Amino acid sequence: MASRDFCLNKDADLLVINSKEEEGFVAKLEKGSWIGLQIARETKGIYKWVDGTNLTSSSWHVPIFPYPYDACAVTADKLVMRLCASENIWICEKVNVLEHLEAELNKEGMPNEKEEEEEEEEEKEVPAITAFPYTSMVPLGKTSYFACRSRGQPKPSIEWLHNGQPVKRDRTDNKSEPLAFVDGEDLIIRSVRPGVDTISCLANNSAGTANKTSKLFVVEVTPEGWRIFNRSLYFVSMTKRNWTASRVDCLQRNADLVVINSKGEEEFAAIWRSSIWLGLRLDRDTEGTWKWVDGTNVTPSSWLSGDPNHPNITEACALGGNSQLITTSCASQNHWICEKTV
């Protein structure tokens, strides 16, 4: 590989990560850079560093590389393997002789221990959660996975709360609740009852704490594909139609386009596709009033926060997407969601 040849010509080699500190340092560098980790056919799927050592413990989750070719690793938030023949930037690493390093540092004038402590204190960064799902849905009896990614200095530790209770790092089963345990930094829940669970991620380091909370909707699924939630059944289309044709499909299923009338239903609907027809249409006969298909007017809602004033649209209908109302032409093609009472 040309990247490794470059490093070798500099009396170095591609980067070998062998400590949590170094892993945290690399996380701040350019994503998508070659490092010295490879999985080869002749090693029977064993990950090896360029110094000959095997990949042991790591906060990365080691994937099973699906290609029947040699694969090499690049930097990312998780372990990413690419074909070694692909083009990427790279990171070289060279270890200096300790005595030489100390001499060079003394010659340049290194700060004393107090200055080093002050500098280390200045480098601290309060944790921030960079990736965490707002809501999630899992069919009854299936397993749900939650990943929480964070940044901070020192590297934050991750703790989980399930329905307000700390999750242990084992698989001890509590018969009254779904089996929840931590695997690495991720939370795994085997859902055994319908309802809504709260999932919280806490990122901690010596500089502070960050936290985010998500909701897990555990739903029953009928043989016909309807999801059951709060005494209603919901069906999401796999195809796209205009608003009128979408409503006709719902009516043929003895249902109608979804009417959102509670905060819980708002959050439940937000799980589905990013742009999906709702049972909401602009009624030109009543001076531009937005009405649901059941005849009720739109009430104030944090989810329906879009701007309904589109005078250039002759027939305006509503899409749900990205936790807000999207106004568009009723003639456009979109997925839809039907609702009927149990």
VOGU-3710 file (C-alpha; in Angstrom, 3 decimals, decimal comma):
1> masrdfclnk> 0,000/0,000/0,000  1,444/3,335/-1,098  0,470/5,097/2,141  2,504/2,660/4,220  5,464/2,927/1,836  5,448/6,685/2,379  5,589/6,230/6,157  8,367/3,631/5,933  10,428/6,000/3,806  10,150/8,520/6,664
11> dadllvinsk> 11,527/5,956/9,171  7,980/5,561/10,514  4,934/3,353/9,899  1,184/3,702/9,717  -0,351/4,571/13,084  -0,744/1,796/15,686  -3,230/2,648/18,449  -2,245/0,944/21,686  -3,815/3,033/24,454  -7,091/4,756/25,296
21> eeegfvakle> -5,242/8,081/25,381  -3,937/7,590/21,872  -7,378/6,499/20,703  -8,848/9,710/22,108  -6,112/11,750/20,405  -6,760/10,087/17,039  -10,498/10,779/17,358  -9,691/14,492/16,980  -7,763/13,992/13,738  -9,053/13,899/10,180
31> kgswiglqia> -11,734/11,211/9,697  -11,200/8,696/6,920  -7,384/8,445/7,315  -5,515/5,160/6,865  -4,150/3,641/10,079  -1,984/0,556/10,481  -4,759/-2,014/10,982  -5,539/-4,692/8,439  -7,604/-7,856/8,065  -6,300/-10,289/5,463
41> retkgiykwv> -7,540/-13,515/3,951  -4,406/-15,376/4,974  -4,927/-14,408/8,635  -8,390/-16,034/8,574  -10,215/-12,853/9,541  -7,894/-11,771/12,380  -7,314/-8,024/12,695  -3,579/-7,237/12,863  -1,607/-4,028/13,327  1,405/-3,307/11,139
51> dgtnltsssw> 3,695/-4,106/14,101  2,396/-7,709/14,050  0,146/-7,481/17,114  -3,511/-8,491/17,112  -6,333/-6,032/17,709  -7,354/-6,597/21,336  -9,576/-4,342/23,429  -11,019/-1,207/21,834  -13,986/1,110/22,272  -14,677/0,467/18,580
61> hvpifpypyd> -17,074/-2,324/17,690  -15,236/-4,765/15,450  -17,322/-5,518/12,344  -17,306/-8,717/10,319  -15,865/-7,511/7,026  -18,166/-8,884/4,303  -15,814/-8,743/1,330  -13,608/-11,668/0,265  -10,668/-9,262/-0,080  -8,028/-7,688/2,116
71> acavtadklv> -9,403/-4,744/4,101  -7,662/-1,877/5,874  -8,886/0,486/8,596  -9,542/4,225/8,504  -10,211/6,599/11,389  -13,866/7,225/12,311  -16,193/7,246/15,316  -16,330/3,477/14,950  -14,084/0,927/13,287  -14,481/1,292/9,503
81> mrlcaseniw> -12,824/-1,091/7,055  -12,281/-0,250/3,409  -10,673/-2,047/0,514  -6,934/-1,480/0,805  -6,850/-0,423/-2,848  -9,073/2,627/-2,217  -7,583/6,129/-2,019  -7,417/7,937/1,344  -5,170/10,224/3,347  -3,044/8,560/6,041
91> icekvnvleh> -1,403/8,996/9,449  2,231/8,059/10,075  3,674/7,418/13,528  7,299/7,442/14,660  8,574/6,656/18,153  11,510/8,803/19,287  14,296/7,484/21,465  13,474/8,647/24,996  16,855/10,192/25,789  16,919/12,091/22,525
101> leaelnkegm> 13,360/13,305/23,110  14,180/14,528/26,624  17,267/16,338/25,382  15,304/18,069/22,645  12,561/19,094/25,047  15,052/20,432/27,612  16,845/22,365/24,902  13,601/24,005/23,825  12,645/24,765/27,427  9,804/22,659/28,769
111> pnekeeeeee> 7,271/24,026/31,287  7,564/22,859/34,878  5,101/20,437/36,469  2,817/23,226/37,673  2,631/24,697/34,178  1,911/21,241/32,770  -0,949/20,792/35,238  -2,369/24,202/34,317  -2,084/23,394/30,616  -3,786/20,043/31,163
121> eeekevpait> -6,560/21,802/33,079  -7,048/24,246/30,198  -7,359/21,370/27,727  -10,376/19,928/29,530  -13,596/19,987/27,540  -17,095/19,533/28,936  -18,794/16,477/27,378  -21,198/16,915/24,475  -23,398/14,137/23,080  -22,965/14,125/19,306
131> afpytsmvpl> -25,196/11,216/18,234  -28,247/9,821/20,012  -31,710/8,885/18,635  -34,650/11,119/19,593  -37,161/8,267/19,366  -37,061/4,603/18,415  -39,597/1,854/17,782  -39,289/-1,913/18,109  -41,918/-4,648/17,571  -43,013/-6,536/20,660
141> gktsyfacrs> -40,508/-9,225/21,651  -37,688/-7,914/19,455  -34,338/-6,477/20,557  -33,554/-2,763/20,542  -30,059/-1,244/20,302  -29,111/2,270/21,437  -25,801/3,948/20,609  -24,634/7,145/22,304  -21,607/8,995/20,917  -19,922/11,878/22,716
151> rgqpkpsiew> -16,888/14,133/22,698  -14,971/15,820/25,506  -11,587/15,947/27,192  -10,810/13,658/28,954  -12,803/11,145/26,943  -16,239/10,859/28,611  -17,519/7,630/30,120  -21,044/6,575/29,157  -23,760/5,616/31,639  -27,304/4,504/30,828
161> lhngqpvkrd> -30,680/4,892/32,526  -33,663/2,723/31,575  -36,947/4,148/32,876  -34,909/6,227/35,315  -32,918/3,284/36,694  -29,167/2,730/36,108  -28,430/-0,152/33,752  -25,880/-2,684/34,984  -23,102/-3,967/32,791  -24,330/-7,549/32,791
171> rtdnksepla> -27,245/-9,615/31,510  -29,076/-10,201/34,795  -32,742/-10,622/33,946  -35,379/-8,668/35,894  -38,647/-10,462/35,282  -40,796/-7,347/35,744  -38,926/-5,310/33,120  -37,314/-5,904/29,710  -33,827/-7,367/29,940  -31,459/-4,395/29,570
181> fvdgedliir> -27,671/-4,472/29,699  -24,669/-2,505/28,481  -22,383/-3,963/25,811  -19,246/-1,841/25,474  -20,769/1,646/25,396  -24,064/0,624/23,774  -27,368/-0,278/25,428  -29,241/-3,439/24,450  -32,876/-4,002/25,456  -34,856/-7,153/24,800
191> svrpgvdtis> -38,394/-5,788/24,698  -40,993/-8,045/26,292  -44,044/-5,791/26,813  -45,819/-3,032/24,846  -45,594/0,573/25,997  -43,218/3,536/26,054  -39,816/3,325/27,787  -37,461/6,222/28,485  -33,788/5,769/27,637  -31,194/8,239/28,937
201> clannsagta> -27,519/8,532/28,024  -25,126/10,300/30,412  -21,619/11,307/29,285  -19,287/12,102/32,208  -15,739/13,334/32,621  -13,872/15,490/35,130  -15,066/18,651/33,328  -18,784/17,944/33,611  -21,774/15,903/32,430  -24,052/15,869/29,380
211> nktsklfvve> -27,260/13,885/29,009  -29,991/13,197/26,493  -33,211/11,197/26,751  -34,993/9,162/24,087  -38,272/7,284/24,010  -38,583/3,652/22,969  -41,991/2,664/21,625  -42,628/-1,070/21,976  -45,557/-1,958/19,725  -47,536/-5,020/18,780
221> vtpegwrifn> -47,699/-5,791/15,057  -50,723/-7,526/13,516  -50,325/-10,162/10,779  -51,561/-7,523/8,288  -48,747/-5,145/9,284  -50,682/-2,706/11,511  -48,846/-1,269/14,547  -50,885/-0,988/17,760  -50,362/2,084/19,945  -52,705/3,706/22,504
231> rslyfvsmtk> -55,839/1,882/21,316  -55,250/2,757/17,670  -53,817/0,823/14,752  -51,407/2,462/12,300  -50,390/1,369/8,813  -47,540/2,982/6,865  -47,448/2,640/3,093  -44,495/1,291/1,167  -45,484/3,170/-2,005  -46,188/6,838/-2,805
241> rnwtasrvdc> -49,429/8,501/-3,897  -51,008/11,955/-3,844  -52,993/13,003/-0,766  -56,431/12,094/-2,167  -55,355/8,658/-3,409  -53,611/8,014/-0,111  -56,805/8,773/1,799  -58,780/6,488/-0,524  -56,384/3,656/0,346  -56,946/4,273/4,064
251> lqrnadlvvi> -60,737/4,369/3,650  -60,588/1,056/1,789  -58,825/-0,358/4,859  -61,721/0,860/7,079  -59,404/3,601/8,386  -58,440/7,190/7,512  -55,302/9,280/7,255  -53,798/9,783/10,702  -55,174/12,518/12,976  -52,666/13,610/15,628
261> nskgeeefaa> -54,417/14,619/18,831  -51,918/13,993/21,642  -48,281/14,644/22,455  -47,610/10,903/22,658  -49,076/10,402/19,197  -46,903/13,262/17,875  -43,791/11,501/19,145  -45,005/8,151/17,819  -45,698/9,603/14,346  -42,250/11,253/14,301
271> iwrssiwlgl> -40,648/7,783/14,160  -41,947/7,088/10,675  -40,615/8,287/7,345  -39,333/11,870/7,136  -42,138/13,007/4,747  -45,478/11,277/5,163  -49,067/12,337/4,484  -51,158/13,271/7,522  -54,932/13,615/7,604  -54,627/17,418/7,479
281> rldrdtegtw> -55,712/19,668/4,629  -56,216/23,377/4,004  -59,943/24,084/3,697  -60,304/26,954/1,176  -64,070/27,061/1,778  -63,507/28,208/5,386  -61,077/31,052/4,610  -57,949/28,965/4,689  -58,553/26,961/7,862  -56,498/23,828/8,378
291> kwvdgtnvtp> -58,724/20,876/9,264  -58,126/17,237/10,112  -60,057/14,587/8,201  -62,312/14,092/11,262  -63,465/17,736/10,913  -61,498/19,207/13,821  -59,247/22,269/13,571  -55,498/22,241/14,191  -54,657/23,031/17,817  -51,320/24,497/19,031
301> sswlsgdpnh> -48,609/21,861/19,015  -44,844/21,803/19,315  -44,721/19,204/16,553  -46,984/20,988/14,075  -44,785/24,055/13,965  -44,506/24,649/10,230  -45,777/27,692/8,347  -49,199/26,928/6,755  -49,383/30,149/4,703  -48,752/29,140/1,116
311> pniteacalg> -51,136/31,240/-1,036  -49,511/30,004/-4,243  -50,580/26,416/-3,543  -54,139/25,898/-4,806  -54,682/22,721/-2,797  -52,410/22,447/0,258  -52,006/19,323/2,383  -49,759/18,469/5,300  -46,771/16,176/5,585  -45,211/15,140/8,856
321> gnsqlittsc> -41,441/15,295/8,790  -38,435/16,164/10,936  -40,702/16,914/13,917  -42,611/19,661/12,132  -45,446/20,314/9,747  -44,545/20,508/6,060  -47,046/22,195/3,753  -47,053/21,037/0,146  -49,281/20,535/-2,876  -51,866/17,778/-2,407
331> asqnhwicek> -50,907/16,512/-5,869  -47,344/15,592/-4,848  -46,416/11,950/-4,330  -45,568/10,760/-0,808  -45,890/7,875/1,614  -48,872/7,972/3,979  -50,003/6,649/7,347  -53,504/5,260/8,074  -55,137/5,130/11,503  -58,117/3,271/12,894
341> tv> -59,387/2,705/16,421  -59,036/-0,746/17,950
//
